[in-house]
Amino acid sequence: MARLPRYFVPGMPLHLIQRGNNRQVIFAGDEDFAFFRGCLLDASRREGLAIHTYVFMANHVHLLATPTSDTSAGRTLQSVGRRYVQHFNHRYGRTGTLWEGRYKSTVVDAESYLQACSRYIELNPVRAGMVVHPRDYRWSSYRAHADGECDDLVTDHPLYLSMGSDAAARQAAYRQLFHAGLEEAQIANIREATNKGWALGNDRFREQIEALANRRASPRKPGRPAREK
């Protein structure tokens, strides 16, 4: 099956996933997390990728970010990948590839899915059974959003800024979102869209993205195509 071309729609955030090859560990200690974070900060600023939400797990990375150009996401992850593989291979005396392949991505309907996608990302350590609360996991953006912790990797999305009239109100509103878990249907939609490259939104949003990006943004409907008369 041929790969679909990447999306780029100006102003639209992307959910990005980069995994270790065969889901192997890509972070073996805090020094690795910190080095990766520094690489990502440098590359994202240079390439124009505004990162809103992130989590670094042991064998994969999630980002919710808005690119400023059609090359922002790809060049950022390419730069980070090269630098980090050199660091990891040198530190652990290994050779060869570290990444699964090309990163996975989907364009996100911010109005209906930005908050759900942010929660999905920051709740990863909870779903994995690593922590009880997302605040307890060091390598994510949760504490920046919910507690106001300084995090120079995070660029607040306009919808986050609209959650309150000041920082304290925004943080309280954000914490409130986590009082209820994500619905299984939301989790399934986010996973399917990102893994298969579909737009993450309703049918109308997908139709808009297809028109703007000039490519399919949703799965074909089941059944054989209608026969021409």
MARMILO-248649 format. One record per atom (N, C-alpha, C): residue number from 0; atom name; x, y, z. Coordinates in steps of 0.02 Angstrom, whole numbers. Each point is the difference from the previous one (the first is absolute). Example, Ala and Ser with C-alpha at 12.3 -4.5 7.8 and 13.67 -1.06 7.14 Angstrom:
0, N, 660, -284, 390
0, CA, -45, 59, 0
0, C, 45, 60, 0
1, N, -18, 53, -36
1, CA, 42, 59, 3
1, C, -39, 55, 37
//
This chain:
0, N, 43, -60, 0
0, CA, -43, 60, 0
0, C, 44, 62, 0
1, N, -12, 45, -47
1, CA, 41, 61, -5
1, C, -12, 46, 59
2, N, 53, 33, 21
2, CA, -6, 47, 55
2, C, -35, 63, -23
3, N, -45, 25, 41
3, CA, -33, 63, -15
3, C, 49, 57, 14
4, N, -3, 55, -39
4, CA, 45, 56, 13
4, C, -17, 34, 66
5, N, 49, 35, 28
5, CA, -9, 35, 63
5, C, -50, 57, -6
6, N, -33, 14, 56
6, CA, -43, 59, 3
6, C, 41, 62, 17
7, N, -20, 56, -27
7, CA, 19, 65, 28
7, C, -56, 48, -14
8, N, -33, 23, 52
8, CA, -52, 50, -6
8, C, 20, 57, 47
9, N, 13, 60, -25
9, CA, 24, 54, 42
9, C, -46, 11, 61
10, N, 31, 4, 59
10, CA, -37, 13, 61
10, C, -32, -60, 32
11, N, 3, -58, -32
11, CA, -31, -61, 27
11, C, 51, -39, 39
12, N, -15, -19, 63
12, CA, 46, -41, 39
12, C, 4, -72, -25
13, N, 56, -32, 14
13, CA, 11, -70, -17
13, C, 12, -40, 63
14, N, -25, -61, 0
14, CA, 20, -49, 51
14, C, 53, -44, -32
15, N, 60, 0, 30
15, CA, 57, -35, -27
15, C, 23, -55, 47
16, N, 18, -58, -27
16, CA, 27, -55, 40
16, C, 63, -25, -34
17, N, 53, -7, 40
17, CA, 62, -31, -23
17, C, 16, -58, 47
18, N, 7, -60, -27
18, CA, 11, -60, 41
18, C, 70, -29, -11
19, N, 23, -36, 51
19, CA, 62, -37, -7
19, C, -10, -60, -46
20, N, 54, -20, -35
20, CA, -4, -57, -45
20, C, -20, -63, 38
21, N, -52, -34, -26
21, CA, -28, -59, 34
21, C, -21, 16, 71
22, N, -18, 63, 11
22, CA, -22, 25, 66
22, C, 52, -10, 54
23, N, 64, 2, -20
23, CA, 53, -6, 49
23, C, 8, 64, 40
24, N, 33, -5, 56
24, CA, 11, 58, 44
24, C, 43, 52, -36
25, N, -20, 62, 3
25, CA, 39, 55, -29
25, C, 26, 48, 54
26, N, -26, -7, 60
26, CA, 24, 39, 57
26, C, 16, -48, 57
27, N, 63, -4, 19
27, CA, 20, -47, 52
27, C, 13, 35, 67
28, N, -2, 66, 1
28, CA, 11, 37, 61
28, C, -15, 73, -8
29, N, 2, 37, 55
29, CA, -17, 71, -3
29, C, 46, 40, -46
30, N, 63, -19, -5
30, CA, 45, 36, -45
30, C, -24, -5, -73
31, N, -27, -57, -18
31, CA, -26, -9, -68
31, C, -61, 45, -11
32, N, -47, -1, 47
32, CA, -59, 44, -6
32, C, 22, 73, -7
33, N, 46, 21, 42
33, CA, 21, 70, 0
33, C, 35, 18, -66
34, N, 42, -45, -26
34, CA, 34, 14, -62
34, C, -50, 5, -58
35, N, -47, -46, -2
35, CA, -52, 1, -52
35, C, -39, 65, 4
36, N, -18, 20, 61
36, CA, -39, 61, 9
36, C, 39, 61, -27
37, N, 65, 3, 14
37, CA, 40, 55, -25
37, C, 4, 0, -76
38, N, 7, -59, -30
38, CA, 1, -5, -73
38, C, -66, 25, -29
39, N, -55, -20, 31
39, CA, -66, 19, -25
39, C, -11, 75, 8
40, N, 21, 28, 54
40, CA, -7, 72, 11
40, C, 37, 39, -54
41, N, 63, -19, -13
41, CA, 40, 35, -50
41, C, -30, -6, -70
42, N, -19, -61, -19
42, CA, -24, -12, -68
42, C, -69, 31, -11
43, N, -44, -4, 49
43, CA, -67, 27, -9
43, C, 2, 76, -7
44, N, 43, 32, 38
44, CA, 6, 73, -7
44, C, 30, 19, -67
45, N, 49, -37, -22
45, CA, 33, 15, -64
45, C, -46, -12, -59
46, N, -41, -52, 3
46, CA, -41, -21, -57
46, C, -72, 27, 3
47, N, -18, 34, 54
47, CA, -67, 30, 4
47, C, -54, -49, 17
48, N, 12, -43, 49
48, CA, -51, -47, 24
48, C, -18, 18, 71
49, N, -61, 26, 10
49, CA, -23, 21, 67
49, C, -29, -61, 36
50, N, 33, -21, 53
50, CA, -21, -59, 37
50, C, -47, 20, 57
51, N, -60, -27, 0
51, CA, -50, 16, 50
51, C, -3, -51, 57
52, N, 6, -64, -18
52, CA, -6, -54, 48
52, C, 50, -54, -18
53, N, 29, -33, 50
53, CA, 47, -54, -15
53, C, 3, -49, 57
54, N, 24, -61, -17
54, CA, 19, -49, 51
54, C, 55, -43, -31
55, N, 52, -14, 39
55, CA, 53, -44, -21
55, C, -7, -65, 40
56, N, -19, -54, -33
56, CA, -6, -65, 31
56, C, 65, -40, -12
57, N, 5, -57, 32
57, CA, 62, -39, -6
57, C, 17, -19, -71
58, N, -52, -15, -41
58, CA, 13, -24, -68
58, C, -35, 40, -55
59, N, -30, 57, 18
59, CA, -30, 42, -51
59, C, -12, 71, 26
60, N, -16, 45, -46
60, CA, -10, 70, 15
60, C, -64, 24, -32
61, N, -40, 39, 36
61, CA, -59, 33, -26
61, C, 9, 75, 1
62, N, -20, 33, -54
62, CA, 0, 73, -3
62, C, -67, 23, -28
63, N, -25, 55, 26
63, CA, -55, 37, -31
63, C, 29, 68, -17
64, N, 6, 15, -64
64, CA, 39, 58, -21
64, C, -28, 30, -64
65, N, 10, 66, -8
65, CA, -22, 35, -59
65, C, 60, 21, -42
66, N, 6, -25, -61
66, CA, 56, 20, -44
66, C, -14, 66, -34
67, N, 52, 38, -14
67, CA, -8, 63, -36
67, C, 12, -8, -75
68, N, 27, -58, -20
68, CA, 10, -14, -71
68, C, -8, -74, -12
69, N, -1, -20, -62
69, CA, -11, -71, -16
69, C, 61, -43, 17
70, N, 56, 32, 17
70, CA, 60, -38, 17
70, C, 15, 2, 75
71, N, -37, 38, 39
71, CA, 16, 10, 70
71, C, 3, -65, 39
72, N, -52, -41, -5
72, CA, -3, -61, 39
72, C, 54, -49, -22
73, N, 5, -12, -65
73, CA, 47, -49, -26
73, C, 72, 19, 16
74, N, 18, 63, -10
74, CA, 69, 20, 13
74, C, 16, 0, 74
75, N, -49, 17, 41
75, CA, 12, -2, 72
75, C, 15, -72, 22
76, N, -42, -47, -19
76, CA, 9, -69, 22
76, C, 61, -32, -32
77, N, 16, 20, -61
77, CA, 60, -26, -33
77, C, 63, 23, 37
78, N, 2, 65, 17
78, CA, 57, 26, 36
78, C, 8, -32, 69
79, N, -56, -5, 36
79, CA, 2, -31, 67
79, C, 22, -73, -7
80, N, -27, -35, -49
80, CA, 16, -70, -8
80, C, 74, -12, -11
81, N, 30, 40, -44
81, CA, 72, -9, -15
81, C, 42, 13, 63
82, N, -12, 56, 33
82, CA, 41, 17, 59
82, C, -10, -50, 56
83, N, -62, -20, 10
83, CA, -13, -44, 57
83, C, 27, -70, -11
84, N, -5, -26, -62
84, CA, 27, -67, -13
84, C, 75, -1, 12
85, N, 36, 52, -21
85, CA, 71, 3, 13
85, C, 15, -2, 75
86, N, -39, 39, 38
86, CA, 9, 0, 73
86, C, -14, -69, 29
87, N, -56, -30, -19
87, CA, -21, -64, 29
87, C, 49, -56, -18
88, N, 19, -3, -64
88, CA, 45, -53, -21
88, C, 69, 6, 33
89, N, 24, 62, 6
89, CA, 65, 10, 32
89, C, -3, -17, 73
90, N, -53, 19, 33
90, CA, -4, -11, 72
90, C, -6, -74, 18
91, N, -36, -37, -42
91, CA, -13, -70, 17
91, C, 38, -49, -45
92, N, 48, 25, -38
92, CA, 43, -43, -39
92, C, -37, -42, -51
93, N, -47, 30, -34
93, CA, -39, -37, -50
93, C, 6, 34, -68
94, N, -24, -33, -52
94, CA, -1, 28, -67
94, C, -68, -12, -30
95, N, -12, 32, -57
95, CA, -61, -12, -37
95, C, -56, 48, 17
96, N, -58, -15, -29
96, CA, -57, 45, 8
96, C, -30, -5, 69
97, N, -34, 52, 20
97, CA, -35, 1, 64
97, C, -74, 8, -10
98, N, -20, 32, -56
98, CA, -70, 18, -10
98, C, -36, -52, -42
99, N, -65, -4, 9
99, CA, -42, -47, -35
99, C, -2, 14, -75
100, N, 5, 61, -19
100, CA, -6, 21, -70
100, C, -24, 72, 0
101, N, -38, 17, -50
101, CA, -25, 69, -1
101, C, -53, 9, 54
102, N, -2, 60, 26
102, CA, -47, 15, 54
102, C, -72, -3, -25
103, N, -46, -11, 46
103, CA, -72, 0, -16
103, C, -29, 67, 19
104, N, -50, 22, -38
104, CA, -29, 66, 15
104, C, -72, 4, -25
105, N, -37, 45, 30
105, CA, -67, 17, -22
105, C, -14, 73, 14
106, N, -37, 32, -43
106, CA, -21, 68, 13
106, C, -61, -2, 46
107, N, -3, 48, 48
107, CA, -50, -2, 54
107, C, -48, 59, -6
108, N, -64, -15, 5
108, CA, -51, 53, 4
108, C, 4, 30, 70
109, N, 32, 58, 5
109, CA, 13, 29, 66
109, C, -64, 13, 39
110, N, -52, 22, -33
110, CA, -61, 18, 36
110, C, -31, -59, 36
111, N, 4, -60, -30
111, CA, -34, -57, 30
111, C, 47, -52, 29
112, N, 65, 1, -18
112, CA, 44, -54, 21
112, C, 64, 23, 34
113, N, 14, 65, 3
113, CA, 64, 21, 29
113, C, 6, -21, 74
114, N, -52, 14, 39
114, CA, 2, -17, 71
114, C, 3, -76, 10
115, N, -39, -37, -39
115, CA, 1, -73, 6
115, C, 68, -28, -18
116, N, 31, 28, -52
116, CA, 65, -24, -21
116, C, 53, 17, 52
117, N, -5, 59, 30
117, CA, 47, 19, 53
117, C, -5, -48, 59
118, N, -62, -15, 20
118, CA, -9, -47, 56
118, C, 24, -69, -19
119, N, -14, -22, -61
119, CA, 24, -65, -22
119, C, 76, -5, 7
120, N, 35, 52, -22
120, CA, 73, 0, 3
120, C, 25, 0, 72
121, N, -26, 45, 41
121, CA, 26, 7, 68
121, C, -22, -56, 47
122, N, -52, -38, -20
122, CA, -22, -57, 40
122, C, 35, -65, -20
123, N, 45, 3, -48
123, CA, 35, -61, -20
123, C, 34, -35, 58
124, N, 37, 35, 43
124, CA, 33, -34, 56
124, C, -50, -32, 49
125, N, -59, 29, 6
125, CA, -52, -28, 44
125, C, -27, -64, -31
126, N, -17, 2, -65
126, CA, -25, -60, -33
126, C, 52, -57, 1
127, N, 64, 19, -1
127, CA, 54, -50, 1
127, C, 13, -27, 70
128, N, -34, 28, 50
128, CA, 9, -23, 69
128, C, 64, 24, 32
129, N, 31, 52, -28
129, CA, 63, 25, 27
129, C, -10, 48, 58
130, N, -55, 37, -2
130, CA, -16, 48, 53
130, C, -76, -2, 11
131, N, -20, 28, 58
131, CA, -71, 4, 15
131, C, -31, 62, -30
132, N, 38, 54, -3
132, CA, -24, 64, -25
132, C, 51, 28, -49
133, N, -23, 34, -54
133, CA, 48, 26, -49
133, C, 50, 50, 30
134, N, -18, 32, 54
134, CA, 46, 46, 33
134, C, 64, -35, 25
135, N, -6, -64, 13
135, CA, 56, -38, 28
135, C, 52, -21, -52
136, N, -16, 12, -64
136, CA, 47, -20, -52
136, C, 39, 61, -23
137, N, 66, -6, 3
137, CA, 43, 58, -12
137, C, 1, 23, -72
138, N, -1, -47, -48
138, CA, 16, 17, -69
138, C, -64, 10, -41
139, N, -40, 48, 21
139, CA, -60, 18, -37
139, C, -15, 74, 13
140, N, -49, 25, -37
140, CA, -19, 71, 5
140, C, -54, 12, 51
141, N, -23, -52, 36
141, CA, -58, 9, 44
141, C, 11, 54, 52
142, N, 56, 1, 34
142, CA, 10, 48, 54
142, C, 5, 71, -26
143, N, 21, 9, -62
143, CA, -1, 67, -30
143, C, -71, 24, -9
144, N, -44, -44, -24
144, CA, -69, 19, -13
144, C, -41, 6, 64
145, N, 9, -47, 46
145, CA, -43, -5, 59
145, C, 25, 37, 61
146, N, 66, 9, 4
146, CA, 30, 31, 60
146, C, 40, 63, -13
147, N, 7, 17, -64
147, CA, 38, 60, -17
147, C, 75, -9, 6
148, N, 24, -62, -1
148, CA, 72, -12, 3
148, C, 33, 26, -63
149, N, 56, 34, 8
149, CA, 36, 28, -58
149, C, 25, -56, -45
150, N, -16, 3, -64
150, CA, 21, -51, -48
150, C, 10, 35, -67
151, N, 63, 12, -17
151, CA, 14, 38, -62
151, C, -12, -41, -63
152, N, -16, -64, 7
152, CA, -18, -39, -58
152, C, -72, 11, -22
153, N, -41, 25, 45
153, CA, -72, 7, -12
153, C, -18, 69, -27
154, N, -37, 1, -54
154, CA, -31, 61, -27
154, C, -76, -9, 8
155, N, -31, 42, 41
155, CA, -71, -7, 13
155, C, -41, 11, -63
156, N, -46, -46, -13
156, CA, -46, 7, -56
156, C, -53, 53, 17
157, N, -25, 37, -49
157, CA, -51, 51, 14
157, C, -61, -28, 37
158, N, -19, -63, -13
158, CA, -58, -27, 36
158, C, 16, -12, 74
159, N, 61, -16, 15
159, CA, 19, -5, 71
159, C, -3, 69, 32
160, N, 25, 50, -34
160, CA, -1, 68, 28
160, C, -71, 26, 10
161, N, -47, -27, -38
161, CA, -69, 23, 6
161, C, -37, -34, 58
162, N, 33, -45, 35
162, CA, -33, -37, 54
162, C, -9, 41, 63
163, N, 32, 57, 5
163, CA, -7, 42, 59
163, C, 29, 70, -12
164, N, -20, 47, 42
164, CA, 21, 69, -9
164, C, 72, 12, 24
165, N, 26, -45, 42
165, CA, 69, 5, 22
165, C, 29, -70, 8
166, N, 64, -3, 17
166, CA, 34, -65, 3
166, C, -32, -46, 52
167, N, -16, 25, 57
167, CA, -30, -42, 53
167, C, -66, -29, -22
168, N, -41, 40, -34
168, CA, -65, -25, -24
168, C, 9, -53, -54
169, N, 48, 10, -44
169, CA, 13, -49, -53
169, C, 24, -66, 30
170, N, 44, 5, 48
170, CA, 26, -62, 31
170, C, -55, -38, 37
171, N, -43, 36, 35
171, CA, -55, -32, 35
171, C, -48, -34, -49
172, N, -14, 34, -55
172, CA, -45, -29, -51
172, C, 32, -62, -32
173, N, 65, 3, -9
173, CA, 35, -57, -30
173, C, -1, -60, 47
174, N, 13, 13, 63
174, CA, -2, -55, 49
174, C, -69, -33, 3
175, N, -51, 41, -9
175, CA, -69, -25, 2
175, C, -12, -51, -55
176, N, 33, 8, -57
176, CA, -9, -46, -56
176, C, 20, -71, 18
177, N, 45, -7, 48
177, CA, 27, -66, 17
177, C, -39, -35, 55
178, N, -53, 33, 25
178, CA, -41, -33, 51
178, C, -38, -59, -29
179, N, -13, 3, -64
179, CA, -33, -57, -35
179, C, 49, -26, -52
180, N, 4, -66, -5
180, CA, 44, -30, -49
180, C, -27, 8, -71
181, N, 43, -14, -48
181, CA, -22, 1, -70
181, C, -46, -59, -14
182, N, -49, 11, -41
182, CA, -43, -55, -22
182, C, 39, -47, -46
183, N, -18, -64, 3
183, CA, 34, -49, -41
183, C, -6, 17, -75
184, N, -58, 28, -19
184, CA, -10, 19, -70
184, C, 49, 55, -21
185, N, 13, 48, 45
185, CA, 48, 53, -16
185, C, 70, -29, -8
186, N, 19, -44, 46
186, CA, 66, -31, -5
186, C, 7, -38, -66
187, N, -51, -38, -17
187, CA, 1, -39, -62
187, C, 5, 45, -61
188, N, -37, 55, 0
188, CA, 2, 47, -57
188, C, 69, 31, -8
189, N, 30, 20, 56
189, CA, 66, 31, -3
189, C, 52, -49, -25
190, N, -3, -61, 25
190, CA, 49, -51, -21
190, C, -8, -17, -74
191, N, -62, -10, -22
191, CA, -11, -19, -70
191, C, 22, 56, -47
192, N, -20, 61, 16
192, CA, 17, 56, -44
192, C, 76, 9, -6
193, N, 35, -5, 57
193, CA, 72, 12, -1
193, C, 37, -57, -34
194, N, -19, -61, 15
194, CA, 35, -58, -29
194, C, -13, -7, -75
195, N, -58, 21, -23
195, CA, -18, -9, -71
195, C, 5, 64, -41
196, N, 14, 56, 34
196, CA, 8, 62, -37
196, C, -64, 35, -19
197, N, -57, -18, 34
197, CA, -63, 35, -14
197, C, -3, 65, 40
198, N, -39, 47, -23
198, CA, -11, 61, 38
198, C, -40, -15, 63
199, N, 18, 32, 55
199, CA, -34, -12, 64
199, C, -53, 53, 10
200, N, -62, -18, -17
200, CA, -56, 46, 5
200, C, -62, -32, -28
201, N, -53, 39, -6
201, CA, -63, -28, -27
201, C, 2, -2, -77
202, N, -54, -24, -30
202, CA, -1, -9, -72
202, C, 10, 67, -37
203, N, -31, 52, 26
203, CA, 7, 66, -33
203, C, 72, 23, 1
204, N, 34, -10, 57
204, CA, 70, 20, 6
204, C, 42, -40, -49
205, N, -12, -65, -5
205, CA, 39, -41, -45
205, C, -10, 21, -73
206, N, -62, 18, -17
206, CA, -12, 24, -68
206, C, 38, 65, -14
207, N, 2, 44, 49
207, CA, 38, 63, -8
207, C, 74, -14, -9
208, N, 27, -46, 40
208, CA, 71, -17, -5
208, C, 16, -31, -68
209, N, -45, -44, -24
209, CA, 11, -31, -65
209, C, 4, 52, -55
210, N, -43, 51, 4
210, CA, -1, 53, -50
210, C, 63, 43, 4
211, N, 23, 15, 62
211, CA, 58, 42, 9
211, C, 66, -36, -16
212, N, 4, -63, 21
212, CA, 62, -37, -8
212, C, 3, -41, -64
213, N, -57, -5, -35
213, CA, -3, -36, -63
213, C, 21, -73, 8
214, N, -25, -32, 54
214, CA, 12, -71, 11
214, C, -55, -28, 45
215, N, -7, -66, 0
215, CA, -51, -32, 40
215, C, 16, 10, 74
216, N, -52, 15, 41
216, CA, 10, 13, 71
216, C, -43, -45, 44
217, N, -33, -50, -31
217, CA, -42, -46, 38
217, C, -1, -66, -36
218, N, -17, -55, 35
218, CA, -2, -65, -33
218, C, -56, -3, -51
219, N, 10, -41, -50
219, CA, -54, -10, -49
219, C, -56, -38, 33
220, N, -61, 15, -21
220, CA, -58, -35, 27
220, C, 1, -73, -22
221, N, -21, -45, 43
221, CA, 1, -71, -18
221, C, -46, -16, -58
222, N, 16, -53, -35
222, CA, -41, -20, -56
222, C, 32, 17, -66
223, N, -25, -29, -53
223, CA, 27, 13, -66
223, C, -23, 68, -25
224, N, 42, 34, -39
224, CA, -22, 63, -30
224, C, -59, -10, -47
225, N, -43, 49, -4
225, CA, -59, -5, -43
225, C, 22, -9, -73
226, N, -35, -44, -36
226, CA, 15, -12, -70
226, C, -29, 56, -43
227, N, 40, 25, -46
227, CA, -23, 54, -44
227, C, -54, -27, -47
228, N, -50, 43, -13
228, CA, -52, -20, -47
228, C, 26, 7, -71
//
